[in-house]
Amino acid sequence: MDKTRQFTLNQDAPDEMRQVMNAVYAALREKGYNPINQIVGYLLSEDPTYITTHNNARSLIRRIDRDELLQEMVRNYLLG
């Protein structure tokens, strides 16, 4: 029996995730951080201190399910 986990994504989730990630990216940039490095650090560790509290970015990113975000990122990377 196959034990592979399957994820399903709410149809509106990608748009909401994009808005949140754009806001987080902008907040990190405004504070002088390298947004890509900080977001990757957060995704790998799930440590919210990688994300600034500036403009409520830390609270925003914690609203997104990390597994769903990674799924959407992989889908966009592979399918463009």
KOLDO-534096 format. One record per residue: residue in three letters; x, y negated, z of N, C-alpha, C in turn; residue number from 0. Coordinates in nm, 4 decimals, decimal comma. Each point is the difference from the previous one (the first is absolute). Example, Ala and Ser with C-alpha at 12.3 -4.5 7.8 and 13.67 -1.06 7.14 Angstrom:
2
@aa = ALA | n_east = 1,3190 | n_north = 0,5690 | n_up = 0,7800 | ca_east = -0,0890 | ca_north = -0,1190 | ca_up = 0,0000 | c_east = 0,0900 | c_north = -0,1200 | c_up = 0,0000 | i = 0
@aa = SER | n_east = -0,0350 | n_north = -0,1050 | n_up = -0,0720 | ca_east = 0,0820 | ca_north = -0,1190 | ca_up = 0,0060 | c_east = -0,0770 | c_north = -0,1090 | c_up = 0,0730 | i = 1
***
This chain:
80
@aa = MET | n_east = 0,0849 | n_north = 0,1176 | n_up = 0,0000 | ca_east = -0,0849 | ca_north = -0,1176 | ca_up = 0,0000 | c_east = 0,0895 | c_north = -0,1241 | c_up = 0,0000 | i = 0
@aa = ASP | n_east = -0,0308 | n_north = -0,0973 | n_up = -0,0837 | ca_east = 0,0768 | ca_north = -0,1227 | ca_up = -0,0126 | c_east = -0,0294 | c_north = -0,0919 | c_up = 0,1189 | i = 1
@aa = LYS | n_east = 0,1054 | n_north = -0,0459 | n_up = 0,0662 | ca_east = -0,0151 | ca_north = -0,0863 | ca_up = 0,1179 | c_east = 0,0334 | c_north = -0,1455 | c_up = -0,0312 | i = 2
@aa = THR | n_east = 0,0010 | n_north = -0,0375 | n_up = -0,1276 | ca_east = 0,0323 | ca_north = -0,1361 | ca_up = -0,0383 | c_east = -0,1097 | c_north = -0,0950 | c_up = 0,0453 | i = 3
@aa = ARG | n_east = 0,0399 | n_north = -0,1093 | n_up = 0,0671 | ca_east = -0,0968 | ca_north = -0,1002 | ca_up = 0,0434 | c_east = -0,0409 | c_north = -0,0856 | c_up = -0,1181 | i = 4
@aa = GLN | n_east = -0,1248 | n_north = -0,0425 | n_up = -0,0008 | ca_east = -0,0488 | ca_north = -0,0889 | ca_up = -0,1037 | c_east = -0,0482 | c_north = -0,1288 | c_up = 0,0637 | i = 5
@aa = PHE | n_east = 0,0296 | n_north = -0,1095 | n_up = -0,0672 | ca_east = -0,0444 | ca_north = -0,1309 | ca_up = 0,0456 | c_east = -0,1004 | c_north = -0,0542 | c_up = -0,0997 | i = 6
@aa = THR | n_east = -0,1025 | n_north = -0,0635 | n_up = 0,0515 | ca_east = -0,0927 | ca_north = -0,0718 | ca_up = -0,0868 | c_east = 0,0073 | c_north = -0,1463 | c_up = 0,0387 | i = 7
@aa = LEU | n_east = -0,0178 | n_north = -0,0850 | n_up = -0,0975 | ca_east = 0,0162 | ca_north = -0,1428 | ca_up = 0,0208 | c_east = -0,1302 | c_north = -0,0711 | c_up = -0,0334 | i = 8
@aa = ASN | n_east = -0,0417 | n_north = -0,0868 | n_up = 0,0882 | ca_east = -0,1157 | ca_north = -0,0844 | ca_up = -0,0230 | c_east = 0,0258 | c_north = -0,0819 | c_up = -0,1264 | i = 9
@aa = GLN | n_east = -0,0967 | n_north = -0,0133 | n_up = -0,0877 | ca_east = 0,0181 | ca_north = -0,0714 | ca_up = -0,1277 | c_east = 0,0414 | c_north = -0,1453 | c_up = 0,0197 | i = 10
@aa = ASP | n_east = -0,0459 | n_north = -0,0653 | n_up = 0,1064 | ca_east = 0,0350 | ca_north = -0,1400 | ca_up = 0,0243 | c_east = 0,1343 | c_north = -0,0142 | c_up = 0,0697 | i = 11
@aa = ALA | n_east = 0,0531 | n_north = 0,1081 | n_up = 0,0505 | ca_east = 0,1230 | ca_north = -0,0051 | ca_up = 0,0786 | c_east = 0,1189 | c_north = -0,0579 | c_up = -0,0750 | i = 12
@aa = PRO | n_east = 0,0248 | n_north = 0,0355 | n_up = -0,1266 | ca_east = 0,1174 | ca_north = -0,0567 | ca_up = -0,0672 | c_east = -0,0004 | c_north = -0,1527 | c_up = -0,0068 | i = 13
@aa = ASP | n_east = -0,1145 | n_north = -0,0604 | n_up = -0,0256 | ca_east = -0,0073 | ca_north = -0,1460 | ca_up = -0,0060 | c_east = 0,0259 | c_north = -0,0621 | c_up = 0,1366 | i = 14
@aa = GLU | n_east = -0,0576 | n_north = 0,0590 | n_up = 0,1025 | ca_east = 0,0215 | ca_north = -0,0497 | ca_up = 0,1362 | c_east = 0,1466 | c_north = 0,0151 | c_up = 0,0401 | i = 15
@aa = MET | n_east = 0,0591 | n_north = 0,1146 | n_up = -0,0331 | ca_east = 0,1408 | ca_north = 0,0237 | ca_up = 0,0320 | c_east = 0,0893 | c_north = -0,1011 | c_up = -0,0705 | i = 16
@aa = ARG | n_east = -0,0291 | n_north = -0,0259 | n_up = -0,1261 | ca_east = 0,0800 | ca_north = -0,0960 | ca_up = -0,0768 | c_east = -0,0062 | c_north = -0,1381 | c_up = 0,0641 | i = 17
@aa = GLN | n_east = -0,1181 | n_north = -0,0417 | n_up = 0,0409 | ca_east = -0,0150 | ca_north = -0,1310 | ca_up = 0,0652 | c_east = 0,0794 | c_north = -0,0060 | c_up = 0,1298 | i = 18
@aa = VAL | n_east = -0,0105 | n_north = 0,1042 | n_up = 0,0800 | ca_east = 0,0736 | ca_north = 0,0041 | ca_up = 0,1270 | c_east = 0,1501 | c_north = 0,0007 | c_up = -0,0253 | i = 19
@aa = MET | n_east = 0,0445 | n_north = 0,0840 | n_up = -0,0928 | ca_east = 0,1434 | ca_north = 0,0095 | ca_up = -0,0264 | c_east = 0,0554 | c_north = -0,1302 | c_up = -0,0570 | i = 20
@aa = ASN | n_east = -0,0771 | n_north = -0,0687 | n_up = -0,0831 | ca_east = 0,0442 | ca_north = -0,1302 | ca_up = -0,0499 | c_east = 0,0122 | c_north = -0,1016 | c_up = 0,1123 | i = 21
@aa = ALA | n_east = -0,0939 | n_north = 0,0017 | n_up = 0,0931 | ca_east = 0,0054 | ca_north = -0,0922 | ca_up = 0,1140 | c_east = 0,1191 | c_north = 0,0322 | c_up = 0,0898 | i = 22
@aa = VAL | n_east = 0,0242 | n_north = 0,1277 | n_up = 0,0250 | ca_east = 0,1135 | ca_north = 0,0420 | ca_up = 0,0830 | c_east = 0,1315 | c_north = -0,0385 | c_up = -0,0685 | i = 23
@aa = TYR | n_east = 0,0077 | n_north = 0,0268 | n_up = -0,1283 | ca_east = 0,1201 | ca_north = -0,0347 | ca_up = -0,0776 | c_east = 0,0281 | c_north = -0,1503 | c_up = 0,0105 | i = 24
@aa = ALA | n_east = -0,1028 | n_north = -0,0812 | n_up = -0,0198 | ca_east = 0,0161 | ca_north = -0,1458 | ca_up = 0,0062 | c_east = 0,0453 | c_north = -0,0451 | c_up = 0,1386 | i = 25
@aa = ALA | n_east = -0,0589 | n_north = 0,0570 | n_up = 0,1043 | ca_east = 0,0366 | ca_north = -0,0378 | ca_up = 0,1370 | c_east = 0,1461 | c_north = 0,0352 | c_up = 0,0293 | i = 26
@aa = LEU | n_east = 0,0425 | n_north = 0,1184 | n_up = -0,0428 | ca_east = 0,1392 | ca_north = 0,0403 | ca_up = 0,0213 | c_east = 0,0948 | c_north = -0,0925 | c_up = -0,0749 | i = 27
@aa = ARG | n_east = -0,0356 | n_north = -0,0333 | n_up = -0,1207 | ca_east = 0,0836 | ca_north = -0,0890 | ca_up = -0,0807 | c_east = 0,0091 | c_north = -0,1392 | c_up = 0,0620 | i = 28
@aa = GLU | n_east = -0,1130 | n_north = -0,0512 | n_up = 0,0474 | ca_east = -0,0029 | ca_north = -0,1317 | ca_up = 0,0641 | c_east = 0,0922 | c_north = -0,0050 | c_up = 0,1219 | i = 29
@aa = LYS | n_east = 0,0107 | n_north = 0,1119 | n_up = 0,0699 | ca_east = 0,0848 | ca_north = 0,0051 | ca_up = 0,1188 | c_east = 0,1462 | c_north = 0,0311 | c_up = -0,0331 | i = 30
@aa = GLY | n_east = 0,0318 | n_north = 0,0205 | n_up = -0,1284 | ca_east = 0,1375 | ca_north = 0,0207 | ca_up = -0,0413 | c_east = 0,0470 | c_north = 0,1441 | c_up = 0,0002 | i = 31
@aa = TYR | n_east = -0,0924 | n_north = 0,0939 | n_up = 0,0128 | ca_east = 0,0350 | ca_north = 0,1415 | ca_up = -0,0028 | c_east = 0,0010 | c_north = 0,0516 | c_up = -0,1440 | i = 32
@aa = ASN | n_east = 0,0637 | n_north = 0,1148 | n_up = -0,0209 | ca_east = -0,0102 | ca_north = 0,0707 | ca_up = -0,1271 | c_east = -0,1270 | c_north = 0,0855 | c_up = 0,0108 | i = 33
@aa = PRO | n_east = -0,1083 | n_north = -0,0412 | n_up = -0,0659 | ca_east = -0,1286 | ca_north = 0,0688 | ca_up = 0,0192 | c_east = 0,0030 | c_north = 0,1483 | c_up = -0,0353 | i = 34
@aa = ILE | n_east = 0,0704 | n_north = 0,0352 | n_up = -0,1071 | ca_east = 0,0035 | ca_north = 0,1404 | ca_up = -0,0410 | c_east = 0,0659 | c_north = 0,0841 | c_up = 0,1086 | i = 35
@aa = ASN | n_east = 0,1150 | n_north = -0,0439 | n_up = 0,0494 | ca_east = 0,0691 | ca_north = 0,0754 | ca_up = 0,1053 | c_east = -0,0847 | c_north = 0,0132 | c_up = 0,1258 | i = 36
@aa = GLN | n_east = -0,0669 | n_north = -0,1067 | n_up = 0,0378 | ca_east = -0,0817 | ca_north = 0,0021 | ca_up = 0,1215 | c_east = -0,1195 | c_north = 0,0928 | c_up = -0,0156 | i = 37
@aa = ILE | n_east = -0,0654 | n_north = -0,0049 | n_up = -0,1149 | ca_east = -0,1169 | ca_north = 0,0854 | ca_up = -0,0226 | c_east = 0,0416 | c_north = 0,1463 | c_up = -0,0059 | i = 38
@aa = VAL | n_east = 0,1109 | n_north = 0,0294 | n_up = -0,0672 | ca_east = 0,0497 | ca_north = 0,1382 | ca_up = -0,0045 | c_east = 0,0329 | c_north = 0,0479 | c_up = 0,1410 | i = 39
@aa = GLY | n_east = 0,0652 | n_north = -0,0831 | n_up = 0,0787 | ca_east = 0,0303 | ca_north = 0,0365 | ca_up = 0,1394 | c_east = -0,1262 | c_north = 0,0331 | c_up = 0,0773 | i = 40
@aa = TYR | n_east = -0,1026 | n_north = -0,0813 | n_up = -0,0186 | ca_east = -0,1273 | ca_north = 0,0260 | ca_up = 0,0672 | c_east = -0,0612 | c_north = 0,1315 | c_up = -0,0467 | i = 41
@aa = LEU | n_east = -0,0013 | n_north = 0,0220 | n_up = -0,1315 | ca_east = -0,0614 | ca_north = 0,1215 | ca_up = -0,0525 | c_east = 0,0725 | c_north = 0,1261 | c_up = 0,0458 | i = 42
@aa = LEU | n_east = 0,1321 | n_north = -0,0054 | n_up = 0,0076 | ca_east = 0,0763 | ca_north = 0,1172 | ca_up = 0,0419 | c_east = -0,0122 | c_north = 0,0279 | c_up = 0,1494 | i = 43
@aa = SER | n_east = -0,0037 | n_north = -0,1057 | n_up = 0,0785 | ca_east = 0,0031 | ca_north = 0,0182 | ca_up = 0,1451 | c_east = -0,1360 | c_north = -0,0179 | c_up = 0,0674 | i = 44
@aa = GLU | n_east = -0,0892 | n_north = -0,0694 | n_up = -0,0659 | ca_east = -0,1289 | ca_north = -0,0419 | ca_up = 0,0561 | c_east = 0,0185 | c_north = -0,0906 | c_up = 0,1221 | i = 45
@aa = ASP | n_east = 0,1156 | n_north = -0,0645 | n_up = 0,0060 | ca_east = 0,0307 | ca_north = -0,0946 | ca_up = 0,1076 | c_east = -0,0467 | c_north = -0,1387 | c_up = -0,0448 | i = 46
@aa = PRO | n_east = -0,1031 | n_north = -0,0556 | n_up = 0,0637 | ca_east = -0,0565 | ca_north = -0,1270 | ca_up = -0,0447 | c_east = 0,0944 | c_north = -0,1185 | c_up = 0,0156 | i = 47
@aa = THR | n_east = 0,1089 | n_north = 0,0148 | n_up = 0,0759 | ca_east = 0,0907 | ca_north = -0,1130 | ca_up = 0,0174 | c_east = 0,0786 | c_north = -0,0324 | c_up = -0,1267 | i = 48
@aa = TYR | n_east = -0,0066 | n_north = 0,0847 | n_up = -0,1008 | ca_east = 0,0595 | ca_north = -0,0329 | ca_up = -0,1293 | c_east = -0,0777 | c_north = -0,1124 | c_up = -0,0695 | i = 49
@aa = ILE | n_east = -0,1227 | n_north = -0,0214 | n_up = 0,0413 | ca_east = -0,0876 | ca_north = -0,0989 | ca_up = -0,0626 | c_east = -0,0182 | c_north = -0,1183 | c_up = 0,0936 | i = 50
@aa = THR | n_east = 0,0203 | n_north = -0,1194 | n_up = -0,0525 | ca_east = -0,0138 | ca_north = -0,1214 | ca_up = 0,0787 | c_east = -0,1454 | c_north = -0,0213 | c_up = 0,0448 | i = 51
@aa = THR | n_east = -0,0137 | n_north = -0,0730 | n_up = 0,1081 | ca_east = -0,1345 | ca_north = -0,0386 | ca_up = 0,0437 | c_east = -0,0465 | c_north = -0,1271 | c_up = -0,0708 | i = 52
@aa = HIS | n_east = 0,0906 | n_north = -0,0634 | n_up = -0,0740 | ca_east = -0,0317 | ca_north = -0,1223 | ca_up = -0,0742 | c_east = -0,1208 | c_north = 0,0240 | c_up = -0,0913 | i = 53
@aa = ASN | n_east = -0,0939 | n_north = -0,0924 | n_up = 0,0045 | ca_east = -0,1237 | ca_north = 0,0089 | ca_up = -0,0804 | c_east = -0,0758 | c_north = 0,1310 | c_up = 0,0214 | i = 54
@aa = ASN | n_east = 0,0137 | n_north = 0,0565 | n_up = 0,1187 | ca_east = -0,0741 | ca_north = 0,1201 | ca_up = 0,0387 | c_east = 0,0378 | c_north = 0,1235 | c_up = -0,0823 | i = 55
@aa = ALA | n_east = 0,1201 | n_north = -0,0018 | n_up = -0,0590 | ca_east = 0,0416 | ca_north = 0,1081 | ca_up = -0,0900 | c_east = 0,0047 | c_north = 0,1357 | c_up = 0,0697 | i = 56
@aa = ARG | n_east = 0,0472 | n_north = 0,0036 | n_up = 0,1227 | ca_east = 0,0104 | ca_north = 0,1284 | ca_up = 0,0701 | c_east = -0,1375 | c_north = 0,0612 | c_up = 0,0230 | i = 57
@aa = SER | n_east = -0,0939 | n_north = -0,0803 | n_up = 0,0382 | ca_east = -0,1366 | ca_north = 0,0507 | ca_up = 0,0199 | c_east = -0,0618 | c_north = 0,0453 | c_up = -0,1313 | i = 58
@aa = LEU | n_east = 0,0273 | n_north = -0,0746 | n_up = -0,1055 | ca_east = -0,0551 | ca_north = 0,0362 | ca_up = -0,1307 | c_east = 0,0504 | c_north = 0,1353 | c_up = -0,0469 | i = 59
@aa = ILE | n_east = 0,1311 | n_north = 0,0216 | n_up = 0,0064 | ca_east = 0,0551 | ca_north = 0,1244 | ca_up = -0,0533 | c_east = -0,0440 | c_north = 0,1208 | c_up = 0,0823 | i = 60
@aa = ARG | n_east = -0,0272 | n_north = -0,0212 | n_up = 0,1269 | ca_east = -0,0431 | ca_north = 0,1121 | ca_up = 0,0843 | c_east = -0,1438 | c_north = 0,0420 | c_up = -0,0288 | i = 61
@aa = ARG | n_east = -0,0735 | n_north = -0,0794 | n_up = -0,0759 | ca_east = -0,1367 | ca_north = 0,0368 | ca_up = -0,0412 | c_east = 0,0011 | c_north = 0,1048 | c_up = -0,1106 | i = 62
@aa = ILE | n_east = 0,1127 | n_north = 0,0102 | n_up = -0,0694 | ca_east = 0,0106 | ca_north = 0,0924 | ca_up = -0,1127 | c_east = 0,0485 | c_north = 0,1355 | c_up = 0,0496 | i = 63
@aa = ASP | n_east = -0,0663 | n_north = 0,1055 | n_up = -0,0437 | ca_east = 0,0460 | ca_north = 0,1347 | ca_up = 0,0305 | c_east = 0,1285 | c_north = 0,0240 | c_up = -0,0791 | i = 64
@aa = ARG | n_east = 0,1074 | n_north = 0,0320 | n_up = 0,0694 | ca_east = 0,1312 | ca_north = 0,0155 | ca_up = -0,0623 | c_east = 0,0000 | c_north = 0,1086 | c_up = -0,1074 | i = 65
@aa = ASP | n_east = -0,0654 | n_north = 0,1121 | n_up = 0,0246 | ca_east = -0,0060 | ca_north = 0,1074 | ca_up = -0,0986 | c_east = -0,0723 | c_north = -0,0449 | c_up = -0,1269 | i = 66
@aa = GLU | n_east = -0,1078 | n_north = -0,0743 | n_up = 0,0153 | ca_east = -0,0725 | ca_north = -0,0504 | ca_up = -0,1162 | c_east = 0,0836 | c_north = -0,1005 | c_up = -0,0774 | i = 67
@aa = LEU | n_east = 0,0732 | n_north = -0,0842 | n_up = 0,0723 | ca_east = 0,0862 | ca_north = -0,0968 | ca_up = -0,0667 | c_east = 0,1097 | c_north = 0,0703 | c_up = -0,0792 | i = 68
@aa = LEU | n_east = 0,0624 | n_north = 0,0992 | n_up = 0,0595 | ca_east = 0,1038 | ca_north = 0,0750 | ca_up = -0,0707 | c_east = -0,0567 | c_north = 0,0714 | c_up = -0,1216 | i = 69
@aa = GLN | n_east = -0,1182 | n_north = 0,0562 | n_up = 0,0142 | ca_east = -0,0651 | ca_north = 0,0674 | ca_up = -0,1129 | c_east = -0,0224 | c_north = -0,0989 | c_up = -0,1144 | i = 70
@aa = GLU | n_east = -0,0497 | n_north = -0,1170 | n_up = 0,0314 | ca_east = -0,0270 | ca_north = -0,1002 | ca_up = -0,1024 | c_east = 0,1302 | c_north = -0,0497 | c_up = -0,0637 | i = 71
@aa = MET | n_east = 0,1044 | n_north = -0,0149 | n_up = 0,0798 | ca_east = 0,1287 | ca_north = -0,0439 | ca_up = -0,0535 | c_east = 0,0579 | c_north = 0,1039 | c_up = -0,0962 | i = 72
@aa = VAL | n_east = -0,0078 | n_north = 0,1259 | n_up = 0,0352 | ca_east = 0,0504 | ca_north = 0,1068 | ca_up = -0,0869 | c_east = -0,0824 | c_north = 0,0045 | c_up = -0,1286 | i = 73
@aa = ARG | n_east = -0,1313 | n_north = -0,0121 | n_up = 0,0123 | ca_east = -0,0869 | ca_north = 0,0009 | ca_up = -0,1179 | c_east = 0,0386 | c_north = -0,1142 | c_up = -0,0940 | i = 74
@aa = ASN | n_east = 0,0196 | n_north = -0,1194 | n_up = 0,0544 | ca_east = 0,0366 | ca_north = -0,1144 | ca_up = -0,0834 | c_east = 0,1383 | c_north = 0,0176 | c_up = -0,0617 | i = 75
@aa = TYR | n_east = 0,0915 | n_north = 0,0578 | n_up = 0,0727 | ca_east = 0,1346 | ca_north = 0,0225 | ca_up = -0,0517 | c_east = -0,0011 | c_north = 0,0996 | c_up = -0,1156 | i = 76
@aa = LEU | n_east = -0,0750 | n_north = 0,1067 | n_up = 0,0163 | ca_east = -0,0010 | ca_north = 0,1049 | ca_up = -0,1014 | c_east = -0,0929 | c_north = -0,0291 | c_up = -0,1179 | i = 77
@aa = LEU | n_east = -0,1122 | n_north = -0,0625 | n_up = 0,0277 | ca_east = -0,0995 | ca_north = -0,0206 | ca_up = -0,1054 | c_east = -0,0033 | c_north = -0,1435 | c_up = -0,0525 | i = 78
@aa = GLY | n_east = 0,0745 | n_north = -0,0868 | n_up = 0,0674 | ca_east = 0,0132 | ca_north = -0,1380 | ca_up = -0,0453 | c_east = -0,1227 | c_north = -0,0774 | c_up = 0,0190 | i = 79
***
